[in-house]
Amino acid sequence: MSLHNLQPAPGSTHKRKRVGRGPGSGMGKTATRGQKGQASRSGHKEKRGFEGGQQPLQRRLPKVGFTSKRVKPYVINITKNSAICELSEITVENIKKVHNIKKKFTKIKLVGTGAKDLASKIKDDNITTSGQK
């Protein structure tokens, strides 16, 4: 291939469609818009995804793809698990010894009657009681 031949490859380009330029063009009169109706008028624009009154596809399909970045705490009811009340210091490691918690949980919330009284024993920032944030 020569450097001087800057022509497009044969058959790769097409002539522009010139609508509304008389009957000889084959696209005169209605200019490829059909007969009457909203779509034939000037200024016509449909909403994106409009399907003629039928429920659009993006509204028919379920929402998908959101995951909250907020870490939800593992909630323990201390009225059902009294072993936590008997701990001298309440930390995540100590709770994991007396209560079966999965590794993925890093924050713990203690709820139930008397949970507020345990606030003085808590020595870890990742543990809260009911009434705290």
C-alpha positions in Angstrom: 0.0 0.0 0.0 1.3 3.4 -1.0 1.5 6.3 1.5 -0.1 8.6 -1.2 -3.3 6.5 -1.5 -5.5 8.0 1.2 -8.8 6.9 -0.3 -11.3 4.8 1.7 -11.5 1.1 0.8 -14.0 0.4 -2.0 -17.5 -0.2 -0.7 -16.7 1.1 2.8 -18.4 4.5 2.3 -22.0 5.3 1.4 -23.8 8.4 0.1 -25.8 10.5 2.6 -29.6 10.0 2.5 -31.2 13.3 1.3 -34.8 13.2 2.4 -37.5 15.6 1.3 -35.8 16.6 -2.0 -38.6 15.8 -4.5 -40.3 12.7 -5.9 -37.3 11.7 -8.0 -35.3 10.9 -4.9 -37.8 8.3 -3.8 -37.8 10.1 -0.4 -39.9 13.2 -1.3 -43.4 14.2 -0.1 -43.5 12.7 3.4 -39.7 12.5 3.7 -39.7 8.9 5.1 -41.9 9.9 8.0 -45.0 8.0 6.8 -48.5 9.5 6.8 -50.1 11.5 9.7 -49.4 11.1 13.4 -47.2 12.4 16.1 -44.0 11.1 14.6 -44.6 12.9 11.3 -44.8 16.3 12.9 -41.9 18.7 13.5 -40.6 18.9 17.0 -41.6 15.3 17.8 -39.5 13.6 20.5 -40.4 10.6 22.6 -39.1 9.9 26.0 -36.1 7.5 26.1 -37.5 3.9 26.4 -41.1 4.9 25.5 -43.0 1.9 24.1 -46.3 3.4 23.1 -47.9 3.2 26.5 -46.7 -0.4 27.2 -44.7 -0.7 30.4 -41.1 0.0 29.3 -38.5 -2.7 29.6 -36.4 -0.8 32.2 -39.5 -0.6 34.5 -40.5 -4.3 33.9 -37.2 -5.6 35.0 -36.2 -5.7 38.7 -33.7 -3.3 40.2 -30.3 -4.8 40.5 -26.8 -3.7 41.6 -26.8 -1.8 44.9 -24.8 -2.9 47.9 -24.7 -0.7 50.9 -21.2 0.3 52.1 -22.5 0.7 55.7 -21.3 -2.1 58.0 -24.2 -3.6 59.9 -23.4 -4.8 63.4 -24.1 -8.4 64.6 -26.8 -8.1 67.2 -26.7 -10.2 70.4 -29.6 -10.3 72.8 -28.0 -10.5 76.3 -31.2 -11.8 78.0 -30.8 -15.0 75.9 -27.0 -15.2 76.2 -26.1 -14.4 79.8 -22.4 -15.6 79.3 -21.6 -12.1 77.9 -22.8 -10.4 81.1 -20.4 -12.5 83.2 -17.3 -11.3 81.3 -15.0 -8.9 83.2 -14.0 -7.0 80.0 -16.2 -7.0 76.9 -14.2 -7.1 73.7 -14.8 -8.6 70.3 -12.3 -11.4 71.0 -13.9 -12.2 74.4 -17.4 -12.3 72.9 -16.2 -14.7 70.2 -15.0 -17.1 72.8 -18.4 -17.4 74.5 -20.7 -16.8 71.5 -20.4 -18.3 68.0 -19.9 -15.4 65.5 -18.7 -15.6 61.9 -15.4 -13.9 61.1 -17.0 -11.4 58.7 -18.7 -9.5 61.5 -16.4 -6.8 62.9 -19.0 -4.8 64.8 -21.3 -6.1 67.6 -24.4 -4.5 69.2 -25.6 -5.7 72.5 -29.4 -5.4 73.1 -31.9 -6.6 75.7 -32.8 -5.7 79.3 -29.7 -4.6 81.2 -27.6 -4.0 78.0 -27.0 -0.3 79.0 -25.6 -1.4 82.3 -22.7 -3.2 80.5 -21.5 0.0 78.9 -18.8 0.4 81.6 -17.4 -3.1 80.9 -17.0 -2.4 77.1 -13.3 -1.9 76.2 -13.7 -2.0 72.4 -14.9 0.7 70.0 -16.6 -1.9 67.7 -19.1 -2.9 70.4 -22.2 -0.8 71.2 -25.2 -1.3 73.4 -28.8 -0.2 72.8 -29.1 3.5 73.3 -25.6 4.2 71.8 -24.7 4.8 68.2 
